[in-house]
């Protein structure tokens, strides 16, 4: 499978012409897949070390590049070549490089192979030691990993819901600072149907932060697009691995989740069978006529509008 990739480099002080790798873009013209990831944590550490303020120009460029992964138009090497001649003083895209991914195992899908190779390249070219430690923690979330693999292999599931999806303010047609998390699935009809899998094995501070980010994002979506309080079925889910939840050290996290969701329209579910859960989510989406959020949001304006100037 032919793929092409380009690294994204950041110049915190353009006068010194020192560039740091902060992101990776990979496209597969054959499958139409596009992978984009930036390390905002690394940008923050670079700025902090050099005593430089956050750049709105850089953030805008990163949002624009992340939008490529949601584009309905197929991307190829020409798009990456176009990016490689673009420069705004703080960001630069390297010339695209060709990469062939061999599909030796017939049981592995093209999407899985692309994801694996993308992760390896990102780790090699972008990840630093601090980010690497955090990623080792996140890889402990086996439920999320298994769910993503199954959902990506299901054409039926992706017909109704986006998988492993990151929202941005431009897509929501609003100027709001959104929490930096990816939702494991999301779709829309009269309201937002989504779910986020929490890793209870994460460190206490990380887990507490992730719980707060999840609730904040759900609250934001519901204020922007509204929800029906009469719904008997809660449509935004906080998902936990039942094995993790049954561990002795998980009690404090479970108590926190129970406390902050007590007056919320969010369902907390513990999962022991990933495939059954995926099928339950799919059947619910089918029954309610849900469509992928990336399609639905283009047809619906937020009820509370904080317009982008």
N, C-alpha and C positions, 0 to 999 in steps of 0.2 A: 504494500500500500504506500503510494507516494504521499509524502507530507513535506511541508515547508515550515520553518520557524524563524522568528526574529526575536532578539532580546531588546528590551527597552532600557535605556540608560538615562540616568539623572545627573545633571550638573548643578549642584547646589550653589556653586559660585562660577558662573559662566566665564568670568575673566581668567580663571585659573585653568579652564578646560580639563577639569578632572571629572570623569564620569563613573558612576556606580550603577551596576545592574540592579534594577528594581522590578522588572517584569518580564514575562514571556508570552509570546503569541504563537500559536501553532494552527495551521490550517491543513485540511485534507480535502483537496478538490474532488477526489473519488467518492468519499462518503458525505461531503458537505459539512463535516464537523469543524467547529472552530473552538479552540481553547484559549482563554485569556486569564492570566492571573498576575496581580501586582502584590508586592509586599509593602503595604503602608506602614507596617511596624518598622521595617528597615528604613524607610524614608524618615520616619520620626526619629529614629536613633541617629541617623546621619545629621539631620537638622539640629538635634540636641547637642551632638558632639562639636558641631561647627558654629553653634549659637546662631542659627538661622531660623527665621520665622517660616511658618507653613506657607507654601506658594499656592494661591488660587489658580494660577496658570497651570501648574503641575496637576492639581486635582482635576481640573477641567479636562486636561489631556488624557488622564487615566480613565475618567468616566467615559470619554468618547471612545477610547480603545476597548473598554469593557463592553460597550454597546455592539461591537462587532460580533460577539458571541451570540447576540440575540437577533442579528440581522436575518431577514428572510431571503436575502440575496446570497447566492453561493459565492464564496470567496476563493481566490486562487493566488498564485504567486504575484500576479500583477498588482493586487491590492497591497501586498507586503512591500513590493518594490516602490510603490507610490509612497508608502509610509517612510521608507528608508531615505527619501529625499526631503522629508518634512522635518523641520526643526523650529522650535519656538524659543530657543535660548536656554531652556532648562531641561528639555527632554529630547532624546534622539533615538531613532530606531535603526538597528544594524541592518545591513543588507541581508535578505533572506537566504537561508541555507537549506539545501535539499537533504531529506532524510527518508530512507526507505525502511518501512516497518514490515518485517517478515511475519506472516501468519502461519507459524509452524503447528500450532495446536488448533484443530478444527472446532474444538469446543469453546474456544475463546472468540468473542465477537470482535468486530473491527473497533467498536467503541471502547471496549475494555482494553485492547492493545494500545489504542491511541492515548487513553487515560494513563496507562502504566508508563508509556514512553514520555508523555508530557511531564508526569510527576518526577521521573528520573532526571530529565533535563532541567526542570525547575530547581530540583535539589542541587544539581551540579553547578548551575550557572547563577542562581539567584539566592538561594537560602544561605543564611549565615548561621553561626553556632547557636545563637539565642533562639532564632526561629526554628532551627532544627529540633531543639529540645521541646518546643511547644508542639511541633508536628508529631513527635514520637508519642506525646500524650494523646493527641487527637486520634492517632491511629489505633488507640486502645478501644475506640468505639466501634466494636465489631458489628453492632446492629445497624449503624448508619452505613457502613461499608457494604454489608450484605444487601440492605434495602436499595441502595443506589444501583448496585449491579443488577439486581432483579428488575427494578423499575426501568432501567435503560434498555434491557433486553425485551421489554414488553412494549410493542408498538401500540397495543390497546391502551396501556396506562398513559403513554405520552400523548395519545390522542386527546386525553381529558386534562392532564396535569403536567406542569413543568417539574423537572426533577433537579435537585441540588441547585437551587435558584437564588441569585443575589439581586436584590432590588436596588434601584438607584433613584434619586430624586427627579432626574430628568424624565425617566420613564413614567413616574407618577404625576408628572406635570405640576410639580410643586417644589418649592425651595425649602426643604426640611433636611436637617442632619439626621440621617437614618442610622440605626445601630448596625455595626459591621458584623452581620451574621448571614449565613446562607440557609434558606429554608429547604427542607428535604423534599417537600412537594408543595405546589401552590396552583390554584386555579380560581376561577370566578364564575358566578352567575348573578344572583341577586345580592350576594355577599362574597366574602373571601373564604375559600376553603384551603387550609394549609396545615402543615405540621412541621415541627422541629424536634429532632432527636437530641436529647441532652446526654452527655457522657458523665455519668455519676462517678467515674474513676478519675476524673480530672482533679487537680489540686483544689483545695477549698476556695481560694480567692478566684481562681479561673471559673469554677463551677458557679459561684455566686454571681459573678459578672455575666456569665452566659444566661443564667436564669433571668436576670434583670433585663438583659438585652432582648431576650425572647418576648417577655411581657411588654416591654416598651414598643417593640416593633408591632406586635399584635394590636396594642392600644392605638398606635398611630394609624394602622391600616383601617381599623374600625371607625376612627374619627373621620378619616378621609372618605371612606366609601360606605360607612354605615353597616349595620347588621340588624337582623330581626330578633328582638328579644323574646318573641313567642316561639322561636325554634326550639323544639324538644331535643334536637340533636345539636350539640355544640360543634361548630364547624372549624374552629382553630384548636389544634391539638398540641399538647406538650407530651412527647413520647419518651418513655423510659424503658431501658432493658430490664426485664423482670429479674434476671440473675443479678445484675448490679444492684437493683433496688432491695434485694433480699440480703445483701451483705450488711454486716453489722455497722460498718462505717458510713452507711448511706442514710442513717436515720435523721441526722441534722439537715441534710439536703432535702429529704422528703418532707420534713416539717416546714422548711422554708417555702417549698413549692406549694404545700397545702395552705399555708398562711396567706401568701400573696395572690393565690388564685381563688380564694374563698368567695369573693364578691365579683369574680370575673366570669365572662361567658366563654371560658376556655376549658376544654376537657383534658384531664391528665390520664393517660393510658399507659399501662405496663404491658410490654410485649414479650411473649415467649416464642412465638412462631412468626418469623418475619414474612414468609410467603402468605400465610393466612391474613396477616395484617394488611399486606399490600393488596390482596384481593378484596378485603373488606373496604379499604379506601377507594379502590377502583369501582366497586359496585355502588358505593354511596355517590361517587362522582357521576356515574352513568345515570343513576336514578334521579339526580337533581339537575342534569343537563349542564354540568360544569364544563368549561373549556379552559385550555392553558392560559395562565395569567398573562403571558406575553402577548396573546391575541386579544383577550378580554379587555385588558387595560386600555388598549388603543380605541375602544368603542365607548369608554365610560370616563367621564371627567370626575375628579374628586368633588365631594359635596362641600368640603372646606378647602378653598383654594388659596395657597400662598404662592402667588405667581412668580415665575422666573423672569427677571428683568432682562 
